[in-house]
């Protein structure tokens, strides 16, 4: 059964190289996990957000490694165990066996667990477009913020694969706010963040400024100042950040997550490109 499903997805994706093939397999497994998490009630209390959400729900072109969530309300007692046990049972019924490694720390608000599988080598009876080692493992990281900044809005979206399943997702305005927080506060260059920045700006999404202010007050160099951030302050801080980025490093970070057809655009990544999109954001904030 799953062999036929995967064969159909290969025909839909038509991967152009080995890396695209691996990304397609990764995303397929992510969707099995998401559907199972929905079945076992995660979205009663949690919100799906981040790059994989943009990819699966909003058709963003870049692939993403992790499944990121945040709680609707803080809960220091949240644990992944009952949910991943349900995922394991559901996926075993499909012939997919997962190893589970919980990497959560009791003193951290971010709870992490990893799912690993090499089951695909046993399930794929058709010839793959590109060679893949039979025992090569796929890894999915589940990460949830149990003490998120206050103010995220959310809505219901629906998976159509591997089955119809309602999931709770962060609104684009709230997602953009937390992405801007990451861009301003992350201590290293992550090209995937900047790809997402262009995506949000190109879709004329206006970030939820209240949420951005709450996030900045909670974590980062502005933590504890309890001050709202204005549109002009945001643009000034982002200009400084853009001027500090090593764009060659940013390009290389995101390259492996993009289809071959998208990678040519990376040659245009420089300070001027991102200032152009920042100017577009500034106009949207002044409307």
N, C-alpha and C positions, 0 to 999 in steps of 0.2 A: 504493500500500500504506500508506505513512505517513499519507496524507491520510485514509484510512478509520480508521486508529488514532486520529488526533487528533480526528476527528469523534466517535468513540465516547467519548473522554475528555471532550470538551465536554458530551456528554449526561450523563455520570456526575457531573461537577463542577457543572454548571449555574451558571456564574459569574453573580453578581448585578450586577456592574459592570465597567468597563474594567480596573480594577486587579486584580480577581480573575481576569479573563481573562489578564492578563499574568503573574500569579503561576502560573497553571495551565500556561501555555506554558513558563515558566522551569523548573518542577518536572519537566515532561515531558522537557525537554532534560537536566536533571540526571540523570534515571534512565537515559537512553541512555548518558551518560558513565560513570555508575557501573557499568553492565553491561559496558561495554567495558573499564574499568579492571580489573574482575574477570577478564575473559577474558585480559588481558595480564599477570596475575600480581601486581598491586599488593598484594593482601591476603595474600600470602605473608609480607610484612614489615610491612604497615601495618594500622592500625585506623581505621575510620570512626567519627567522633564529632561532637558538637556539635548545633546546632539542626536542621540538615537531616536528620541521623540520627534525631533524635527524631520529626521530621515523617514521614519515609518509612518507618521501621522500627516506630515506636511510635504512629503516628497522632495525634501532637500537632496541634492545630488551626492553629497559626501557620505561615506559609510562611517560608522561609529562603533567603538569597541564595547562600551559599557551600557548597562541599564541603570539609569540614575533616577532616584525618587526622593521626595521629601514628604514629611508628614503634614497633614492639614493642621494639626495642633501638636505642640511639643509633647514627647513621651519618652522619658529616659529609660523606660522599661521595655521598649520595643526590641524584639529579637527576630532574626531571620528564620530560625530553626523550623517553626511549624509551617511556614510558607514553602521553604525549599524542600521539606519532606513531601509536601503535596506535589511539587514540581517533579521530584524524583519518581513518585508513583505514576503520575500521568505520562511522563516521558518513557518510562519503562514499558508502559502499555503500547507505546508506538515503536518499541525496539531501540530506544535511545537511552543508554545507561550513563548516568553522571556520577563523577566523583565530586564530593562537596567538601570544601575547605573553608571553614569560618575564620575570618581574619578580624573580627570585631574586637574592639578593646573596651573594657568597662568604663574607662575614663574618657572615652571619645564620644562626641555627639554623632559622628558618622559611623554607621555600622556597615561592615563590608563582608561579603561572602563570595566565594568563587565556585563556579560550576565548570567541570572539565569533562570532555568526552572524546573518545576515539571510536565511538560506535559507528561512525559513518563508513569506515572501511569495511564493516560487516554488512552494511545496509545497501551500499551502492553496487548494484549488479550491472549497471550500464556503464559504458566507457565514458570517462570524463573528458572534456575538451583538452584539459591540461593535466599532466601527470601530478599525482598527489600520493605521498607515502601513506600506505594503508593504516598505519598506527599513529599518524600525526593527530595531535589533540587540538580541539577547539576549546577556547577558554572564554567564559562569560563572567564578568564581574557585576555583582549586584551591590549597589551602594545607596544608602538612604540617610538623609539628614534628619535626625530625630529632634533637633532643636533649630528649625529653620527661622529665618527672619520673618517677622509678621507681615502679612499683607498680600500673599500670593492669591491670585484668582485662578479658578479652574473650571473646567467644563468636561463634558463627556464626549469621547470619540469611540469609534468602533473598529476593531480588527476584523478583517475579512479572511485572514489566513492565520493559522490552519483551520480556524472555525470562527464564526461570528462571536465576538466577545466585547462587551462594553468596558472601556478603561477610562480612568480619570486622568486628564492631562492638564498641565499648566497652560494658561492662555498665552498667546504670543506676546502681549504687552508685558506680562509678568516674566516670561522667559527672557525677553530682551533686557529687562531690568537686572536679572541675575547674571546674564552674560556680560553686561557692562561692569557689574561688580567684579567679575572674574578678570576682565581686561584691565581694570584699574588696580587690582590688588594681588593678582597672581605673581609669585616671585620669580617666574621663569617664562620664557617665550613658548607659547603654545599656538602654532599656526592654525589649528582647528578653531580656536576661539575667534581668530580674525576672519576666517572663512565665514563663520556664522554671523559675525558683525556685518559683513557685506550682504549676506542673505537677508538679515533683518532690515537693513537700510534699503535694499532694493525692493522690498515688499512694503515700504513706507509704514513700518510698524513703529508706533510711538511707545516708548518704554513707560512702565508704571513708575513714576518718579518717587512716590511714597515708599514703595518696596525697595527701590534702589537705596534711598536714604536709610531705611531700616537695616539693610544688609551692610552698608558702609559703617553704620554705627555699631554693628555687632562684631564685625571682623575686618581687619586690615588697618592701614595706617591712620584712618580717621575714626577708629573704634572709640566709643565712649564719649564722643563730642555732642551727641544728641542734637545735631543740627540738620535741618532739611537741606538738600542739595538743589540748587536752582539749575535751570537749563544752561545759563551762561557759565556757571561753575563747572558743570559736566563737560561742556565743550572745551573749556580751558584745560581741564585735567586730561581729557582725551587727546588734545593736541600735544601736550607734553609727553604722554605715553607713546603716541605714534612716532614722535621724533626720536624716541629712545630705542625703537625696535630694530633688531638685526633681521632684515626682511629675507635674506638668503636662508637663515635658520628657520624662519617661519614657513617659508616655502617648502623646505625639506620635511618639516614636521607633518604637514598636511598632505603631501604628495601621495603617499601610499593609501590614503583613504578616498582618493578621487578616481573615478573612471578615467580611462586613458583619454577619452574625448574631452574631459574637463581640464586636463593637466596643462594644456597649452596656455591657458589663461594665467597660469602662475607667473609667466614671464613679465606680466604687467604689475606684479606686486611690488610696490615701493611706497614711499612716504606720500607722494602726490595722490596716488589712487585712494588711500585711506582717508586723506584729508578731504578729498572730493566727496566720499560717502559720509564723512562726518559733517560736512557742510549741508548735505541733504538731510541728515538727522536734525541739525540745528533749525532748518526751515520748518520741519514737521513739528518741532517742539514750540515754535513761535506761532503756530496757526491758532 
